[in-house]
Amino acid sequence: MISDTHKSMESRFHRMMMEYPPEERLRMGCSMFDTAKEIVRSSILERHPHISGQELKKEIFLRFYGEDFGSEQRKKILDLLDA
């Protein structure tokens, strides 16, 4: 992976993060995911203001995980989200 962060700063950041208790790191990660999900949700609603709740779920799934699955698996998951 390409990074523009200097190795020493990356290492320092990692050490600082590891000083937090595991529960706090988990809380921080969940909070960051919630924020990212809200940004994606808002972006989709901005483009498609009348999208249904079901279609919104599918679009959020595709944005976060669409490339992680083959076309057959992706279709199965999208079908399940339709149920």
HELIX and SHEET records of a PDB file:
HELIX    1   1 LYS A    7  GLU A   19  1                                  13    
HELIX    2   2 PRO A   22  ARG A   47  1                                  26    
HELIX    3   3 GLY A   53  TYR A   65  1                                  13    
HELIX    4   4 GLY A   66  ASP A   68  5                                   3    
HELIX    5   5 SER A   71  ASP A   82  1                                  12    
END                                                                             
